[in-house]
Amino acid sequence: MEYRLVKADPKAFSKYFATYYKNIWFRPSWAEFAKILSDSDDGYWVLSGDDKAAGVYLNNESIGLVFGIPPYSITSELIREVKNHALQSWSLEEHDLHAYNVLDEQEFAFREADFVQVESRQCMIRPTEQLEASFDVNYIARVPARKDISELVEVFRKAYANGPDEREVEVYMNDTVHYFDQIDLKLLQASSLIYDRASEEMAGVCLISLWEGLPLVYSIAVTAEHRGKGLAGAMLERALTVLEPQHPLLRLFVTSGNRAEQLYKNKGFLSGGEYHHLKYTLK
């Protein structure tokens, strides 16, 4: 089967995207989903003859948000055509071609088109409710403040070291500064800092933000020497309790392979399924 790519009208593309792309992020409504790409001119139709077989978002020299349009499905032949179109459009010669937000059921087609996996993530969701959150007596909890940024960055550095979420210190700093720049003070009350009572060392943190009108765990971390004390679970329970009067649910993202993945499942969080980041390396 032969395919070709043509530019899509943003309004039409956003409607198709909201209808046919699986809502793995638990977005609150169809309208919110459609709004994501309603002003973007980076959407393309993948045509088979005159039929729309799929939609794809091509931006910043990367492929993203591929969706099939029934009765067509995502095949390796279709992905190869998308890949070739991207390579020719951007004249990539040295850089890898990245594919983001690849759905679980699409991953095989990308692999067959010579992409390799970089990482996988899940969005998870749980209703808020009143819980009896309690911390180990050897620890003290309080609400984070901007003055804690340097200590928070050090906790992230130590907690994520040698794991799938390890990043440069500058990334932790920028993300944490951004959090305090945009956080609503009322929502901040659902966040937690944990200190070791004896050493006064910061042991863990859970930052709660707002995303598309609903709460999201912005960051959660416990340093290695303080794990196994139930701190992460207690911080989540506190967040669920504080949020409950005004918000119906809490969402979070987790990188597959992160040790916290099982904790979230044990705490009642439901996964929307894995989505993947893959890349094609130019030979």
TORKOL-871816 format. One record per residue (C-alpha): residue number from 1; residue in one letter; x, y, z. Coordinates in steps of 0.25 Angstrom, whole numbers, always signed. Each point is the difference from the previous one (the first is absolute). Example, Ala and Ser with C-alpha at 12.3 -4.5 7.8 and 13.67 -1.06 7.14 Angstrom:
BEGIN
{seq=1&type=A&c1=+49&c2=-18&c3=+31} $
{seq=2&type=S&c1=+6&c2=+14&c3=-2} $
***
This chain:
BEGIN
{seq=1&type=M&c1=+0&c2=+0&c3=+0} $
{seq=2&type=E&c1=+5&c2=+14&c3=-4} $
{seq=3&type=Y&c1=-1&c2=+12&c3=+9} $
{seq=4&type=R&c1=+3&c2=+15&c3=-1} $
{seq=5&type=L&c1=+0&c2=+11&c3=+10} $
{seq=6&type=V&c1=-8&c2=+13&c3=-2} $
{seq=7&type=K&c1=-2&c2=+12&c3=+9} $
{seq=8&type=A&c1=-12&c2=+0&c3=+8} $
{seq=9&type=D&c1=-10&c2=+11&c3=+4} $
{seq=10&type=P&c1=+3&c2=+3&c3=+15} $
{seq=11&type=K&c1=-15&c2=+0&c3=+4} $
{seq=12&type=A&c1=-3&c2=-13&c3=-7} $
{seq=13&type=F&c1=+13&c2=-7&c3=+5} $
{seq=14&type=S&c1=-3&c2=+4&c3=+14} $
{seq=15&type=K&c1=-14&c2=-7&c3=-1} $
{seq=16&type=Y&c1=+5&c2=-12&c3=-6} $
{seq=17&type=F&c1=+12&c2=+0&c3=+11} $
{seq=18&type=A&c1=-10&c2=+1&c3=+11} $
{seq=19&type=T&c1=-9&c2=-11&c3=-5} $
{seq=20&type=Y&c1=+10&c2=-10&c3=-5} $
{seq=21&type=Y&c1=+13&c2=+1&c3=+9} $
{seq=22&type=K&c1=-2&c2=-8&c3=+13} $
{seq=23&type=N&c1=-1&c2=+9&c3=+13} $
{seq=24&type=I&c1=+11&c2=-6&c3=+7} $
{seq=25&type=W&c1=+2&c2=+13&c3=+8} $
{seq=26&type=F&c1=-14&c2=+0&c3=+6} $
{seq=27&type=R&c1=-3&c2=+13&c3=-5} $
{seq=28&type=P&c1=-13&c2=+6&c3=+6} $
{seq=29&type=S&c1=-8&c2=+1&c3=-13} $
{seq=30&type=W&c1=-1&c2=-2&c3=-15} $
{seq=31&type=A&c1=+1&c2=+16&c3=-1} $
{seq=32&type=E&c1=+13&c2=+1&c3=+8} $
{seq=33&type=F&c1=+6&c2=-11&c3=-9} $
{seq=34&type=A&c1=-4&c2=+7&c3=-13} $
{seq=35&type=K&c1=+5&c2=+13&c3=+5} $
{seq=36&type=I&c1=+14&c2=-5&c3=+1} $
{seq=37&type=L&c1=+3&c2=+1&c3=-15} $
{seq=38&type=S&c1=-12&c2=+9&c3=-4} $
{seq=39&type=D&c1=+10&c2=+11&c3=-3} $
{seq=40&type=S&c1=+12&c2=-8&c3=-6} $
{seq=41&type=D&c1=+3&c2=-1&c3=-14} $
{seq=42&type=D&c1=+10&c2=-12&c3=+2} $
{seq=43&type=G&c1=-11&c2=-11&c3=-3} $
{seq=44&type=Y&c1=+1&c2=-8&c3=-12} $
{seq=45&type=W&c1=-10&c2=-11&c3=-6} $
{seq=46&type=V&c1=+6&c2=-13&c3=-5} $
{seq=47&type=L&c1=-8&c2=-3&c3=-12} $
{seq=48&type=S&c1=-3&c2=-13&c3=-7} $
{seq=49&type=G&c1=-5&c2=+4&c3=-13} $
{seq=50&type=D&c1=-10&c2=+11&c3=+3} $
{seq=51&type=D&c1=-3&c2=-7&c3=+14} $
{seq=52&type=K&c1=+5&c2=+6&c3=+13} $
{seq=53&type=A&c1=+7&c2=-12&c3=+6} $
{seq=54&type=A&c1=+7&c2=+7&c3=+12} $
{seq=55&type=G&c1=+4&c2=+13&c3=+6} $
{seq=56&type=V&c1=+14&c2=+4&c3=+5} $
{seq=57&type=Y&c1=+6&c2=+12&c3=+7} $
{seq=58&type=L&c1=+14&c2=+4&c3=-6} $
{seq=59&type=N&c1=+7&c2=+11&c3=+8} $
{seq=60&type=N&c1=+14&c2=+3&c3=+5} $
{seq=61&type=E&c1=+6&c2=-10&c3=-9} $
{seq=62&type=S&c1=-8&c2=-11&c3=+7} $
{seq=63&type=I&c1=-12&c2=-9&c3=-2} $
{seq=64&type=G&c1=-11&c2=+0&c3=+10} $
{seq=65&type=L&c1=-15&c2=-4&c3=+3} $
{seq=66&type=V&c1=-2&c2=-10&c3=-11} $
{seq=67&type=F&c1=-15&c2=-4&c3=-1} $
{seq=68&type=G&c1=-6&c2=-10&c3=-10} $
{seq=69&type=I&c1=-14&c2=+3&c3=-6} $
{seq=70&type=P&c1=-9&c2=-12&c3=-2} $
{seq=71&type=P&c1=+0&c2=-9&c3=-7} $
{seq=72&type=Y&c1=+15&c2=+3&c3=-2} $
{seq=73&type=S&c1=+10&c2=-4&c3=+11} $
{seq=74&type=I&c1=+14&c2=+4&c3=+3} $
{seq=75&type=T&c1=+10&c2=-9&c3=-8} $
{seq=76&type=S&c1=+15&c2=+0&c3=-2} $
{seq=77&type=E&c1=-3&c2=+4&c3=-14} $
{seq=78&type=L&c1=-7&c2=+12&c3=+4} $
{seq=79&type=I&c1=+10&c2=+4&c3=+11} $
{seq=80&type=R&c1=+11&c2=-2&c3=-11} $
{seq=81&type=E&c1=-7&c2=+10&c3=-9} $
{seq=82&type=V&c1=-1&c2=+10&c3=+12} $
{seq=83&type=K&c1=+15&c2=-2&c3=+3} $
{seq=84&type=N&c1=+4&c2=+2&c3=-14} $
{seq=85&type=H&c1=-8&c2=+12&c3=-1} $
{seq=86&type=A&c1=+6&c2=+6&c3=+12} $
{seq=87&type=L&c1=+14&c2=-3&c3=-4} $
{seq=88&type=Q&c1=-2&c2=+6&c3=-13} $
{seq=89&type=S&c1=-7&c2=+13&c3=+5} $
{seq=90&type=W&c1=+10&c2=+3&c3=+11} $
{seq=91&type=S&c1=+13&c2=-5&c3=-8} $
{seq=92&type=L&c1=+4&c2=-7&c3=+12} $
{seq=93&type=E&c1=+15&c2=-5&c3=-1} $
{seq=94&type=E&c1=+6&c2=-1&c3=+14} $
{seq=95&type=H&c1=-11&c2=+1&c3=+10} $
{seq=96&type=D&c1=-9&c2=-12&c3=+4} $
{seq=97&type=L&c1=-15&c2=+1&c3=-4} $
{seq=98&type=H&c1=-9&c2=-1&c3=+13} $
{seq=99&type=A&c1=-14&c2=-6&c3=+1} $
{seq=100&type=Y&c1=-8&c2=+5&c3=+13} $
{seq=101&type=N&c1=-12&c2=-5&c3=+6} $
{seq=102&type=V&c1=-1&c2=-13&c3=-8} $
{seq=103&type=L&c1=-11&c2=-9&c3=+6} $
{seq=104&type=D&c1=+2&c2=-14&c3=+5} $
{seq=105&type=E&c1=-7&c2=-6&c3=-12} $
{seq=106&type=Q&c1=+8&c2=+8&c3=-10} $
{seq=107&type=E&c1=+14&c2=-3&c3=+5} $
{seq=108&type=F&c1=+2&c2=-12&c3=-8} $
{seq=109&type=A&c1=-3&c2=+7&c3=-13} $
{seq=110&type=F&c1=+11&c2=+11&c3=+4} $
{seq=111&type=R&c1=+10&c2=-12&c3=+4} $
{seq=112&type=E&c1=-3&c2=-6&c3=-14} $
{seq=113&type=A&c1=+4&c2=+13&c3=-6} $
{seq=114&type=D&c1=+13&c2=+0&c3=+7} $
{seq=115&type=F&c1=-3&c2=+9&c3=+12} $
{seq=116&type=V&c1=+6&c2=-4&c3=+13} $
{seq=117&type=Q&c1=-6&c2=+2&c3=+14} $
{seq=118&type=V&c1=+6&c2=+12&c3=+9} $
{seq=119&type=E&c1=-10&c2=-1&c3=+11} $
{seq=120&type=S&c1=-15&c2=-3&c3=+4} $
{seq=121&type=R&c1=-9&c2=+7&c3=+9} $
{seq=122&type=Q&c1=-14&c2=-1&c3=+6} $
{seq=123&type=C&c1=-10&c2=+10&c3=+5} $
{seq=124&type=M&c1=-8&c2=-5&c3=+12} $
{seq=125&type=I&c1=-12&c2=+5&c3=+7} $
{seq=126&type=R&c1=-7&c2=-2&c3=+14} $
{seq=127&type=P&c1=-12&c2=+7&c3=+6} $
{seq=128&type=T&c1=+3&c2=+9&c3=+12} $
{seq=129&type=E&c1=-6&c2=-4&c3=+14} $
{seq=130&type=Q&c1=+2&c2=+3&c3=+14} $
{seq=131&type=L&c1=+11&c2=-10&c3=+6} $
{seq=132&type=E&c1=+7&c2=-1&c3=+13} $
{seq=133&type=A&c1=+14&c2=+4&c3=-5} $
{seq=134&type=S&c1=+10&c2=-2&c3=+10} $
{seq=135&type=F&c1=+15&c2=+1&c3=-1} $
{seq=136&type=D&c1=+11&c2=-8&c3=+7} $
{seq=137&type=V&c1=+2&c2=+7&c3=+14} $
{seq=138&type=N&c1=+15&c2=+2&c3=-3} $
{seq=139&type=Y&c1=-4&c2=+10&c3=-11} $
{seq=140&type=I&c1=-6&c2=+14&c3=-1} $
{seq=141&type=A&c1=-9&c2=+4&c3=-11} $
{seq=142&type=R&c1=-3&c2=+15&c3=-5} $
{seq=143&type=V&c1=-4&c2=+7&c3=-12} $
{seq=144&type=P&c1=+11&c2=+4&c3=-10} $
{seq=145&type=A&c1=+4&c2=+15&c3=-3} $
{seq=146&type=R&c1=+8&c2=+7&c3=-10} $
{seq=147&type=K&c1=+12&c2=+1&c3=+10} $
{seq=148&type=D&c1=+1&c2=-15&c3=-1} $
{seq=149&type=I&c1=+4&c2=-1&c3=-14} $
{seq=150&type=S&c1=+14&c2=-3&c3=+1} $
{seq=151&type=E&c1=-2&c2=-11&c3=+10} $
{seq=152&type=L&c1=-11&c2=-6&c3=-9} $
{seq=153&type=V&c1=+9&c2=+0&c3=-12} $
{seq=154&type=E&c1=+10&c2=-8&c3=+9} $
{seq=155&type=V&c1=-11&c2=-10&c3=+4} $
{seq=156&type=F&c1=-4&c2=-2&c3=-15} $
{seq=157&type=R&c1=+15&c2=-2&c3=-3} $
{seq=158&type=K&c1=+2&c2=-10&c3=+10} $
{seq=159&type=A&c1=-13&c2=-7&c3=-1} $
{seq=160&type=Y&c1=+0&c2=-2&c3=-15} $
{seq=161&type=A&c1=+15&c2=-3&c3=-2} $
{seq=162&type=N&c1=+3&c2=-13&c3=-8} $
{seq=163&type=G&c1=-15&c2=-1&c3=-4} $
{seq=164&type=P&c1=-9&c2=+2&c3=-12} $
{seq=165&type=D&c1=-4&c2=+14&c3=+5} $
{seq=166&type=E&c1=+15&c2=+5&c3=+2} $
{seq=167&type=R&c1=+2&c2=+14&c3=-6} $
{seq=168&type=E&c1=+10&c2=+11&c3=+0} $
{seq=169&type=V&c1=+0&c2=+8&c3=+13} $
{seq=170&type=E&c1=-4&c2=+13&c3=-9} $
{seq=171&type=V&c1=-12&c2=-8&c3=-4} $
{seq=172&type=Y&c1=-5&c2=-2&c3=+14} $
{seq=173&type=M&c1=+3&c2=+14&c3=+3} $
{seq=174&type=N&c1=-8&c2=+6&c3=-11} $
{seq=175&type=D&c1=-12&c2=-9&c3=+2} $
{seq=176&type=T&c1=+0&c2=+3&c3=+15} $
{seq=177&type=V&c1=+1&c2=+15&c3=-3} $
{seq=178&type=H&c1=-11&c2=-1&c3=-10} $
{seq=179&type=Y&c1=-9&c2=-7&c3=+10} $
{seq=180&type=F&c1=+1&c2=+11&c3=+10} $
{seq=181&type=D&c1=-2&c2=+10&c3=-11} $
{seq=182&type=Q&c1=-14&c2=-6&c3=-4} $
{seq=183&type=I&c1=-5&c2=-7&c3=+13} $
{seq=184&type=D&c1=-13&c2=+5&c3=+6} $
{seq=185&type=L&c1=+3&c2=+2&c3=+15} $
{seq=186&type=K&c1=-13&c2=-8&c3=+4} $
{seq=187&type=L&c1=+4&c2=-12&c3=-8} $
{seq=188&type=L&c1=+14&c2=+1&c3=+6} $
{seq=189&type=Q&c1=-6&c2=-4&c3=+13} $
{seq=190&type=A&c1=-2&c2=-15&c3=-6} $
{seq=191&type=S&c1=+15&c2=+0&c3=-2} $
{seq=192&type=S&c1=+10&c2=-6&c3=+11} $
{seq=193&type=L&c1=+14&c2=+1&c3=+4} $
{seq=194&type=I&c1=+6&c2=-11&c3=+9} $
{seq=195&type=Y&c1=+11&c2=+2&c3=+10} $
{seq=196&type=D&c1=+8&c2=-10&c3=+8} $
{seq=197&type=R&c1=-3&c2=+4&c3=+15} $
{seq=198&type=A&c1=+14&c2=-3&c3=+5} $
{seq=199&type=S&c1=+9&c2=+5&c3=-11} $
{seq=200&type=E&c1=-10&c2=+11&c3=-5} $
{seq=201&type=E&c1=+4&c2=-5&c3=-14} $
{seq=202&type=M&c1=-11&c2=+1&c3=-11} $
{seq=203&type=A&c1=-4&c2=-14&c3=-3} $
{seq=204&type=G&c1=-11&c2=+1&c3=-11} $
{seq=205&type=V&c1=-9&c2=+9&c3=-7} $
{seq=206&type=C&c1=-14&c2=+0&c3=-7} $
{seq=207&type=L&c1=-4&c2=+12&c3=-9} $
{seq=208&type=I&c1=-14&c2=+1&c3=-4} $
{seq=209&type=S&c1=-4&c2=+9&c3=-12} $
{seq=210&type=L&c1=-12&c2=+3&c3=-9} $
{seq=211&type=W&c1=+0&c2=-5&c3=-15} $
{seq=212&type=E&c1=-12&c2=+2&c3=-9} $
{seq=213&type=G&c1=-9&c2=+4&c3=+13} $
{seq=214&type=L&c1=+3&c2=-13&c3=+7} $
{seq=215&type=P&c1=+11&c2=-3&c3=+11} $
{seq=216&type=L&c1=+13&c2=-7&c3=-5} $
{seq=217&type=V&c1=+12&c2=-5&c3=+8} $
{seq=218&type=Y&c1=+11&c2=+9&c3=-5} $
{seq=219&type=S&c1=+11&c2=-7&c3=+7} $
{seq=220&type=I&c1=+2&c2=-10&c3=+10} $
{seq=221&type=A&c1=+13&c2=-6&c3=+6} $
{seq=222&type=V&c1=+6&c2=-7&c3=+12} $
{seq=223&type=T&c1=+15&c2=-1&c3=+2} $
{seq=224&type=A&c1=+5&c2=-14&c3=+0} $
{seq=225&type=E&c1=+4&c2=+0&c3=+15} $
{seq=226&type=H&c1=-14&c2=+3&c3=+4} $
{seq=227&type=R&c1=-8&c2=-9&c3=-8} $
{seq=228&type=G&c1=-8&c2=-12&c3=+6} $
{seq=229&type=K&c1=-6&c2=+9&c3=+10} $
{seq=230&type=G&c1=-13&c2=+3&c3=-7} $
{seq=231&type=L&c1=+3&c2=+14&c3=-3} $
{seq=232&type=A&c1=-4&c2=+1&c3=-15} $
{seq=233&type=G&c1=-13&c2=-7&c3=+3} $
{seq=234&type=A&c1=-3&c2=+9&c3=+12} $
{seq=235&type=M&c1=+3&c2=+13&c3=-9} $
{seq=236&type=L&c1=-10&c2=-6&c3=-10} $
{seq=237&type=E&c1=-11&c2=-2&c3=+10} $
{seq=238&type=R&c1=+2&c2=+13&c3=+6} $
{seq=239&type=A&c1=-1&c2=+6&c3=-14} $
{seq=240&type=L&c1=-13&c2=-8&c3=-3} $
{seq=241&type=T&c1=-6&c2=+5&c3=+13} $
{seq=242&type=V&c1=+3&c2=+15&c3=-1} $
{seq=243&type=L&c1=-5&c2=+0&c3=-14} $
{seq=244&type=E&c1=-13&c2=-8&c3=+2} $
{seq=245&type=P&c1=-9&c2=+12&c3=+4} $
{seq=246&type=Q&c1=+3&c2=+8&c3=-13} $
{seq=247&type=H&c1=+5&c2=-10&c3=-10} $
{seq=248&type=P&c1=-5&c2=-14&c3=-4} $
{seq=249&type=L&c1=+13&c2=-7&c3=-4} $
{seq=250&type=L&c1=+15&c2=+0&c3=-1} $
{seq=251&type=R&c1=+8&c2=-3&c3=-12} $
{seq=252&type=L&c1=+15&c2=-4&c3=-1} $
{seq=253&type=F&c1=+10&c2=-4&c3=-10} $
{seq=254&type=V&c1=+10&c2=-11&c3=+2} $
{seq=255&type=T&c1=+12&c2=-6&c3=-8} $
{seq=256&type=S&c1=-1&c2=-15&c3=-3} $
{seq=257&type=G&c1=+10&c2=-7&c3=+9} $
{seq=258&type=N&c1=+0&c2=+11&c3=+11} $
{seq=259&type=R&c1=-1&c2=-7&c3=+13} $
{seq=260&type=A&c1=-12&c2=+9&c3=+4} $
{seq=261&type=E&c1=-9&c2=-7&c3=-11} $
{seq=262&type=Q&c1=-4&c2=-11&c3=+9} $
{seq=263&type=L&c1=-3&c2=+10&c3=+12} $
{seq=264&type=Y&c1=-10&c2=+8&c3=-9} $
{seq=265&type=K&c1=-7&c2=-13&c3=-3} $
{seq=266&type=N&c1=-1&c2=-4&c3=+14} $
{seq=267&type=K&c1=-6&c2=+14&c3=+4} $
{seq=268&type=G&c1=-11&c2=-2&c3=-10} $
{seq=269&type=F&c1=+5&c2=+7&c3=-12} $
{seq=270&type=L&c1=-5&c2=-5&c3=-14} $
{seq=271&type=S&c1=+9&c2=+1&c3=-12} $
{seq=272&type=G&c1=-4&c2=+5&c3=-13} $
{seq=273&type=G&c1=+10&c2=-9&c3=-7} $
{seq=274&type=E&c1=+14&c2=+2&c3=-4} $
{seq=275&type=Y&c1=+4&c2=+10&c3=-11} $
{seq=276&type=H&c1=+14&c2=+0&c3=-6} $
{seq=277&type=H&c1=+11&c2=+9&c3=-5} $
{seq=278&type=L&c1=+8&c2=-7&c3=-11} $
{seq=279&type=K&c1=+11&c2=+5&c3=-9} $
{seq=280&type=Y&c1=+5&c2=-3&c3=-14} $
{seq=281&type=T&c1=+15&c2=+1&c3=-2} $
{seq=282&type=L&c1=+5&c2=+5&c3=-13} $
{seq=283&type=K&c1=+11&c2=-9&c3=-6} $
***
